[in-house]
Amino acid sequence: MPLLKPDYNKFLSSRINFIEPSPIRDVVAKIAAKSRTTRVISFAAGDPDPDVIPRELYGEMARELFAKEKKSVIYSPADGLPELKEEITVFMREHEGINTEPGRIVVTIGGSQAIDVLGRLLLDPGDIVVVENPSYVNTILVWRHYGVTVIGAPIDEEGIITENLEETVKKLYSEGEKLKLVYTIPTGQNPSGVTMSMERRKHLLEIASKYDFLVVEDAAYNHLVYEQVSIKPLKALDSEDRVIYIGSFSKIFGTGLRVGWIEAPQEIVVKARNALGPMTMCPPVISQYIVLNILRNRLYKPIREKAIAEYKAKRDLMVSSIEKHLPGLKHTKPIAGMFVLLWLPSNINGVAFAEQLLEKYNVAVVPAASFYTDGSGRNVIRLNFSMAEKELIEEGVRRIGMLLKETT
């Protein structure tokens, strides 16, 4: 008698219905398949350029650590190496103007785990959170998984439009609802590349105080600023300890290291440590030691300076190529981060356009509709410049223009 294969769907939890696939991963998979036979010009990634990262230095550090540091091959504390947390406080003070202490730091597996664990700690089914519209798609997906209502607040070239945000909060309160928190990427926002002005940063904190909600500041791109502008992290402006700060070394030291952190009040830090222990035991220990060595030896600044010089040149080339080959199309002009947002003509579907672009012209972009909370952005695509090959940026943009001529 043949064995019956189980119907696995009936064993899945109801929570799984809240999990949607990441559109970025879908594009990456298609690029990988296409790249087996064809050279692809990719504007799809969210990574730093591997050639900017001192990989040989990391290799030397790793070899020395494995040879001399016994603790590099065993668990660290769940909330990270104590000495790394100490160095992170020095880093935040010197480079962010934020005074903190090791007891307020939890080391995480990149910024993504910080987003997830904060969702676990702070959000209940039915809670309401506000994000920028558009915002980082994985935050939207992860928090919706917890049964949360995610509302988008519009942005412009100065970041989240705080006047609109306040009207949204007022409306919620008039309907008997309460806002739990606002999630923002104030510098080099993903996907738009927009940076919030100082005036709006201050106004956001005033609104948070007035209506008693928290602010989660995702600082992933704080250290990739290409112009001489006077901006401070929200946390550095926070007089009420209302801002929970998510830091990450991924965009400077490499996404593969997977080292980020949360800076938060003790009440949240204790709960985060309790949650992370059973979940992951600890962040990757060898990566923690590599980051520790970088910070201790004051190597952050030269690594960052090299990255900024390279990415600024790529950004300039991408923006000038858009203006040359896609005249009249709306696009962002980022002063920080890794991304440019491009608006196609309103009758063009970004998902279909991206598929045709990859299939016909071997250029990869990310459709931006999933970054929006309200179903808008159907004609918007995200372009990454940090990972793109400099000599192919203009050609890739030119091919976007070629497909546009065929479809309009």
Residue pairs with C-beta under 8 A, 6 or more apart in sequence:
15 145
18 144
18 145
18 146
18 147
19 141
19 145
20 141
20 144
22 137
22 138
22 141
23 137
23 366
23 367
23 370
24 44
24 46
24 137
24 138
24 366
27 44
27 354
27 358
27 364
27 365
27 366
27 367
28 44
28 45
30 358
30 364
31 40
31 42
31 44
31 358
31 364
34 40
34 358
34 362
34 364
38 362
39 362
40 358
40 362
40 363
40 364
41 362
41 363
41 364
41 388
41 389
41 392
41 395
41 396
41 399
42 363
42 364
42 384
42 387
42 388
43 363
43 364
43 365
43 366
43 382
43 383
43 384
43 385
43 388
43 396
44 364
44 365
44 366
44 384
45 384
45 386
45 387
46 190
46 255
46 338
46 339
46 384
46 387
47 255
47 384
47 386
47 387
48 250
48 251
48 252
48 254
48 255
48 307
48 338
48 386
48 387
49 307
49 310
49 311
49 386
49 387
50 254
52 306
52 307
52 310
52 311
53 253
53 254
53 303
54 299
54 303
55 254
57 299
58 254
58 290
61 289
61 290
61 293
62 286
62 290
65 72
65 286
65 289
65 290
65 293
66 72
66 73
66 286
69 289
71 285
72 285
72 286
72 289
73 285
73 286
74 285
75 281
75 282
75 285
76 282
76 283
76 285
76 288
77 282
78 273
78 276
78 277
78 280
78 281
78 282
79 85
79 105
79 106
79 107
79 269
79 272
79 273
79 276
80 105
80 106
80 107
80 108
80 261
80 282
80 283
80 288
81 107
81 285
81 288
81 289
81 292
82 102
83 292
84 107
84 288
84 289
84 291
84 292
84 295
85 102
85 105
85 107
85 261
86 102
87 292
87 295
87 296
88 102
88 105
88 107
88 247
88 261
88 295
89 100
89 101
89 102
89 105
90 295
91 295
91 300
92 98
92 99
92 100
92 247
92 263
93 99
93 100
95 223
95 300
96 219
96 222
96 232
96 233
96 235
96 236
97 232
97 233
97 236
98 233
98 235
98 236
98 245
98 263
100 263
103 266
103 269
104 263
104 264
104 265
104 266
104 269
105 261
105 262
105 263
105 269
106 114
106 117
106 261
106 262
106 264
106 269
106 272
106 273
106 276
107 259
107 260
107 261
107 283
107 288
108 114
108 117
108 259
108 260
108 261
108 262
108 276
108 283
109 258
109 259
109 260
109 280
109 283
109 284
110 248
110 250
110 255
110 258
110 259
110 260
111 218
111 220
111 246
111 247
111 248
111 250
111 260
112 138
112 260
113 260
113 276
113 280
114 246
114 248
114 260
114 261
114 262
115 138
115 139
115 142
115 143
115 218
115 246
116 142
117 262
117 272
117 275
117 276
117 279
118 216
118 244
118 246
118 262
118 272
119 142
119 143
119 145
119 146
119 148
120 146
120 275
121 268
121 271
121 272
121 275
122 180
122 181
122 214
122 268
123 129
123 143
123 146
123 148
123 180
124 146
124 147
124 148
125 146
125 147
125 148
126 147
126 148
126 149
127 148
127 149
127 180
128 148
128 149
128 151
128 172
128 177
128 178
128 179
128 180
129 143
129 148
129 149
129 150
129 151
129 179
129 180
129 181
129 182
129 183
130 150
130 151
130 152
130 153
130 165
130 168
130 169
130 179
130 181
130 182
130 183
131 139
131 140
131 150
131 151
131 152
131 153
131 182
131 183
131 184
131 373
132 152
132 153
132 155
132 159
132 160
132 183
132 184
132 185
132 189
132 192
133 152
133 153
133 154
133 155
133 372
133 373
133 374
133 376
134 152
134 155
134 191
134 192
134 341
134 368
134 371
134 372
134 373
134 377
134 380
135 152
135 183
135 185
135 189
135 190
135 371
135 373
136 185
136 190
136 191
136 218
136 371
137 191
137 370
137 371
139 183
139 218
140 150
140 370
140 371
140 373
143 150
143 183
144 150
148 180
150 373
151 168
151 373
152 372
152 373
152 374
153 160
153 161
153 164
153 165
153 168
153 182
154 160
154 161
154 164
155 161
155 189
155 192
155 194
156 194
157 194
157 332
157 333
158 194
158 196
158 197
158 199
158 200
159 184
159 186
159 189
159 194
159 195
159 196
159 197
159 200
159 201
160 182
160 184
160 196
160 200
160 204
161 200
162 200
162 203
162 204
162 207
165 182
165 204
165 207
166 207
169 179
169 207
169 211
169 213
172 178
172 179
173 211
178 213
179 211
179 213
180 213
180 214
181 213
181 214
181 215
181 216
182 204
182 208
182 213
182 214
182 215
182 216
183 215
183 216
183 218
184 196
184 204
184 215
184 216
184 217
184 218
184 234
185 218
185 219
185 220
185 221
186 195
186 196
186 201
186 217
186 219
186 231
186 233
186 234
187 195
187 196
187 219
187 221
187 222
187 225
187 231
187 233
187 336
187 337
188 195
188 220
188 221
188 222
188 224
188 225
188 334
188 335
188 336
188 337
188 338
188 339
189 195
189 196
189 221
189 337
190 220
190 221
190 337
190 338
190 339
191 339
191 341
191 366
191 368
191 371
191 382
192 332
192 334
192 339
192 341
193 332
193 333
193 334
193 335
193 336
193 337
193 338
193 339
193 340
193 341
194 332
194 334
195 225
195 229
195 231
195 334
195 335
195 336
195 337
196 204
196 231
197 231
198 230
198 231
198 232
201 231
201 232
201 234
201 237
202 237
204 215
204 234
205 215
205 234
205 237
205 238
205 239
205 240
205 242
205 243
208 214
208 215
208 242
209 240
209 242
214 242
214 243
214 244
215 234
215 238
215 242
215 243
215 244
216 243
216 244
216 246
217 233
217 234
217 235
217 243
217 244
217 245
217 246
218 246
219 233
219 235
219 245
219 246
219 247
219 248
220 246
220 248
220 250
220 251
221 251
221 336
221 337
221 338
222 233
222 247
222 336
223 251
223 252
223 304
224 251
224 252
224 307
224 308
224 311
224 336
224 337
224 338
224 386
225 231
225 308
225 335
225 336
226 308
226 311
226 312
226 315
226 334
226 335
226 336
227 335
227 336
229 335
233 245
234 243
234 245
235 243
235 245
235 263
241 265
244 262
244 263
244 264
244 268
245 262
245 263
245 264
246 260
246 261
246 262
247 260
247 261
247 262
247 263
248 259
248 260
248 261
249 257
249 259
249 260
249 291
250 257
250 258
250 259
250 260
251 338
251 386
252 300
252 303
252 304
252 307
253 259
253 290
253 291
253 294
253 303
257 284
257 287
257 290
257 291
258 283
258 284
258 287
259 283
259 284
259 287
259 288
259 291
262 268
262 269
262 272
264 272
276 282
293 299
294 300
294 303
311 338
311 385
311 386
313 390
314 385
314 386
314 388
314 390
314 393
315 334
315 340
315 385
317 385
317 390
317 393
317 394
318 340
318 383
318 385
318 388
318 393
318 397
319 331
319 333
319 340
321 393
321 394
321 397
321 398
322 329
322 331
322 340
322 342
322 397
324 394
324 397
325 394
325 397
325 398
325 400
325 401
326 342
326 397
326 400
326 401
326 404
329 342
329 343
329 344
329 345
330 342
330 343
331 340
331 341
331 342
331 343
332 339
332 340
332 341
333 340
334 340
338 384
338 385
338 386
338 387
339 382
339 383
339 384
339 385
340 382
340 383
340 385
341 368
341 380
341 381
341 382
341 383
342 380
342 381
342 382
342 383
342 400
343 379
343 380
344 350
344 353
344 379
344 380
344 381
344 404
345 379
345 404
345 408
346 379
347 379
347 408
348 379
348 404
348 407
348 408
349 378
349 379
350 367
350 368
350 369
350 377
350 378
350 379
350 380
350 381
351 367
351 369
351 378
353 367
353 381
353 403
353 407
354 364
354 365
354 366
354 367
354 381
356 403
356 407
357 363
357 364
357 365
357 399
357 400
357 403
358 364
360 403
361 399
361 400
361 402
361 403
362 399
363 396
363 399
363 400
365 381
365 382
365 383
365 400
366 381
366 382
366 384
367 380
367 381
367 382
368 377
368 380
368 381
368 382
369 375
369 376
369 377
369 378
369 380
371 377
371 382
372 380
385 393
388 396
